[in-house]
């Protein structure tokens, strides 16, 4: 979504070929509220208030997508129609079959994609690929797209911890057999914290919380003279109903790999909440000596 209009500034013409449409939202890259506050408040105050304003706004939108998905979907499609006009086939190119935030939304800065489409420099094509040809790409419907250059941006395959092979006591570790502790450690595995951000908000929000938790944990171990810690299931946790590490998210790249990730449970701290407000308590305020983290 951001590649196409950027390339179209220099290329003669860009065709963006997608298998299926996704939600696209335009937002300005200037925050009027933040800029106004910087004029009257200290920089640190303006930053903190702006951060919380954006976090809360995102949470409101996400919760609305869960409670009133049809209403939010209609709003998003209406916004695209306003950008591209009544004659453009928004139904085909910008109307997904799933509800908002069942998969991630695409954000385009300053409506650059829509401007490029209106100018004729970028063209949207929504269809399945049959094969490459000497001239370009042949589609399932028989149409052939001619191309001088083809840029592939066709998705990804996730890997647990980047595909690094871990072992413990000489035996390979299968993280799918573990439980996720607060979405950042694995049951039974010592001294290992991993970062996995939000799928329904800025990735770095949770990355920041994870880093703060890690520092708090290291400082605690230094103060107590311990060298290792690991989460261990309590007797009362052994009847937990397992859930995917990420649930209620239909994106194919997630669904293909969730069986390789740790399970999350149905109670704290064996949850991966994907909720910034709840994670503030879990990761910043809850005691490290919780009866689950064992130190030695």
Buried (B, 14 or more C-beta within 10 A) or exposed (E): BEEBBEBBEEBEEBBBBBEEBBBBBBEEEEBEEBEEBBEEBEEEEBBEBBEEBBBEEBBEBBEBBBEBBEEBBEBBBEBBBEBBEEEBEBEEBBBBEBBBBBBBBBEBBEBBBBBBBBEEBBBBBBBEEBEEEEEBBBBEEEEEBEBEEEEEEEEEEEEBBEEEEEEEEEEEBEBEEBBBBBBBBBBBBBEBBBBBBBBBBBEEBBBBBBBEBBEEBEEBBEEEEEEEBBBBBEEEBEEBEEBBBBEEBEBEEBEEBBEEBBBBBEEBBBBBBBBBEEBBEBBEEBEBEBEBBBBE
